[in-house]
Amino acid sequence: MMPADGAEALWTFSQAFTSSFQASCSELATRLKVADADSVHSITGEIQALNKRLTEATGRLPSYDQRQNELQLKALEKSLEELRSSTTGKTKFAFKRKVKIPASASTETATLPARANAPAIPPSTISSASRTISNHSNCYLSRSCLSGPSSSTDHIEVSIMRISSSILNLLTSTNESTLSANTNSILILGTVDGSIMLHNLTNCVVVAGCHQFRMHNSTAVDAYLDITSNPIIESCDQVRFGMYPSELKITTDQPPLVTKNHTELPFLPQDFSHIRATPSPNWRALEEDKLVHDWPLSETNYTVQLERVLPRPKI
């Protein structure tokens, strides 16, 4: 019979693993809905990494959780194959996945159940929207890049991809944010009502308030967070954490962070590449003398600000 402390450790691992794994699957499923041919290679690699994670965790997960995780992974693989097939001779609009509706059913009939109990809302009043900020380098980006046909940009889902040697200053409210393949940049996201997923960041600073923070395959990232859960990293190194800067808060009821070790952070980062009793070598708290207080909130001298603030990875 397994000792009580061993069973508790196994349960803790399975809960943390399943939560992170399913969040990663959900995030990938969302990206697959709007992905194009250029995304196939990177998404394939991420699905392979998830497969490896699940294989390595086999034997430490309850059979039900193992099965559910396998089903989610198979669904992702199926969506990826559909994406590969649809990229031949079709436009981007063919990449977005919709729930299949029988040919005999009209669009109005198919959408009726989801709206039956909801009050009629004119389309112009809906405040949620999706935005993509991508393929920018050597520039200063502000909230204006979120503008679009929606009547409001107060609550939006943002994908931020392939930003390099730039400063992105949103300082607004969004529902979810996904960051991928960004390098040598300062990313000030403001308040995110839901989760932030980060992939393949190098030499970046991220500032955000959020409920969940998960980062994969990233190097030399400084994350300043106001978060209601413990941030999760995996396959990352040279990560430093600090509290959300008081200088960027709308209210100033929170004192600046003064920290020398992780026990002074209001959260404890979880490193899924280092599931051991010893401290992870892949992250640490930002020391007081490394904290940024003079944040680049205007385009003036932004290149100087980049040079001053970026963490610079160690070779």
RAGI-V454650 format. One record per backbone hydrogen bond with DSSP energy under -1.0 kcal/mol. NH is the residue of the N-H (numbers start at 1). CO is the residue of the C=O. If there is no record, write none. Layout:
BEGIN
NH | CO
NH | CO
END
This chain:
BEGIN
7 | 3
8 | 4
9 | 5
10 | 6
11 | 7
12 | 8
13 | 9
14 | 10
15 | 11
16 | 12
17 | 13
18 | 14
19 | 15
20 | 16
21 | 17
22 | 18
23 | 19
24 | 20
25 | 21
26 | 22
27 | 23
28 | 24
29 | 25
30 | 26
31 | 27
32 | 28
33 | 29
39 | 36
40 | 37
43 | 39
44 | 40
45 | 41
46 | 42
47 | 43
48 | 44
49 | 45
50 | 46
51 | 47
52 | 48
53 | 49
54 | 50
55 | 51
56 | 52
57 | 53
60 | 57
66 | 62
67 | 63
68 | 64
69 | 65
70 | 66
71 | 67
72 | 68
73 | 69
74 | 70
75 | 71
76 | 72
77 | 73
78 | 74
79 | 75
80 | 76
81 | 77
82 | 78
83 | 79
84 | 80
85 | 81
86 | 82
94 | 91
95 | 92
105 | 102
110 | 106
111 | 107
115 | 112
118 | 115
125 | 122
126 | 123
131 | 157
133 | 159
135 | 161
136 | 162
138 | 164
141 | 167
145 | 142
146 | 143
147 | 144
157 | 129
158 | 176
159 | 131
160 | 178
161 | 133
162 | 180
164 | 136
165 | 183
167 | 139
168 | 186
169 | 141
170 | 188
174 | 191
175 | 156
177 | 195
178 | 158
179 | 197
180 | 160
181 | 199
183 | 163
184 | 202
186 | 166
187 | 205
188 | 168
189 | 207
191 | 172
192 | 209
193 | 174
194 | 175
196 | 212
197 | 177
198 | 214
199 | 179
200 | 216
202 | 182
203 | 219
204 | 220
205 | 185
206 | 222
207 | 187
208 | 224
209 | 190
210 | 226
211 | 194
212 | 194
214 | 196
215 | 232
216 | 198
217 | 234
219 | 201
220 | 237
222 | 204
223 | 240
224 | 206
225 | 242
226 | 208
228 | 210
232 | 213
233 | 270
234 | 215
237 | 218
239 | 282
240 | 221
241 | 284
242 | 223
244 | 225
248 | 245
249 | 246
264 | 261
265 | 262
270 | 231
272 | 233
274 | 271
276 | 274
284 | 239
286 | 241
290 | 287
291 | 288
295 | 293
297 | 295
302 | 299
305 | 301
306 | 302
307 | 303
308 | 304
309 | 305
310 | 306
END
